[in-house]
Amino acid sequence: MHSFPIPLIPTEEGGLLIPAEQVTGLLRSVAADWASAADGDAPDADPRTVLAMTEALTQLADQIDAECIACASRPDEEA
């Protein structure tokens, strides 16, 4: 089990934000931990289920990364 320090950024409205790179890193790490557990620590885990879960988490992380890249690379609309 890993421990992940995740910085929380308070908003003016009282909410909290988590940096996208921290979220995607966490998703990928959980997927990797599941895959490792299925290979060793939990040999009774259904390989197809573990594969589906790890793929879903990895795809979600990829989607978040792609959306952040698209958002960051948009030209400034106010110029």
Wavefront OBJ file of the C-alpha trace (Angstrom):
o trace
v 0.000 0.000 0.000
v 1.339 3.392 -1.001
v 0.891 6.771 0.602
v 0.394 9.742 -1.694
v 0.804 13.315 -0.555
v -1.817 15.280 -2.480
v -1.817 19.065 -2.277
v -5.243 20.613 -1.841
v -5.856 24.066 -3.276
v -8.643 26.071 -1.602
v -10.967 28.086 -3.824
v -12.557 31.421 -3.011
v -15.937 29.640 -2.843
v -14.690 27.335 -0.069
v -14.127 24.275 -2.259
v -10.936 22.315 -2.697
v -9.094 21.470 -5.898
v -6.558 18.734 -6.544
v -3.956 19.219 -9.309
v -4.808 17.063 -12.328
v -1.307 15.559 -12.435
v -1.828 14.282 -8.902
v -5.177 12.732 -9.838
v -3.829 11.009 -12.952
v -0.769 9.794 -11.066
v -3.001 8.333 -8.370
v -5.232 6.600 -10.930
v -2.232 5.053 -12.685
v -0.682 3.977 -9.396
v -3.889 2.275 -8.253
v -4.100 0.471 -11.601
v -0.497 -0.694 -11.275
v -1.101 -1.866 -7.699
v -4.143 -3.889 -8.812
v -2.145 -5.505 -11.605
v 0.697 -6.360 -9.215
v -1.691 -7.781 -6.639
v -3.346 -9.967 -9.254
v 0.064 -11.253 -10.352
v 1.264 -12.130 -6.865
v -0.564 -11.225 -3.682
v -4.052 -12.129 -4.878
v -3.658 -15.070 -7.229
v -7.381 -15.842 -6.958
v -8.306 -12.488 -8.541
v -10.081 -12.840 -11.857
v -7.543 -11.698 -14.490
v -10.230 -10.347 -16.846
v -11.792 -8.270 -14.089
v -8.436 -6.883 -12.983
v -7.520 -6.089 -16.596
v -10.839 -4.306 -17.148
v -10.415 -2.252 -13.978
v -6.812 -1.310 -14.734
v -7.708 -0.365 -18.313
v -10.619 1.769 -17.122
v -8.424 3.663 -14.653
v -5.661 4.138 -17.222
v -8.124 5.373 -19.850
v -9.604 7.830 -17.356
v -6.122 9.132 -16.515
v -5.339 9.466 -20.242
v -8.608 11.335 -20.825
v -7.887 13.767 -17.992
v -4.361 14.353 -19.336
v -5.667 14.944 -22.870
v -8.333 17.381 -21.693
v -5.797 19.297 -19.604
v -3.402 19.511 -22.546
v -6.205 20.733 -24.805
v -7.261 23.317 -22.235
v -3.710 24.542 -21.668
v -2.951 24.802 -25.386
v -6.019 26.865 -26.316
v -5.172 30.332 -27.568
v -6.041 33.144 -25.203
v -9.602 34.106 -26.124
v -9.340 37.581 -24.585
v -6.507 38.764 -26.842
l 1 2 3 4 5 6 7 8 9 10 11 12 13 14 15 16 17 18 19 20 21 22 23 24 25 26 27 28 29 30 31 32 33 34 35 36 37 38 39 40 41 42 43 44 45 46 47 48 49 50 51 52 53 54 55 56 57 58 59 60 61 62 63 64 65 66 67 68 69 70 71 72 73 74 75 76 77 78 79
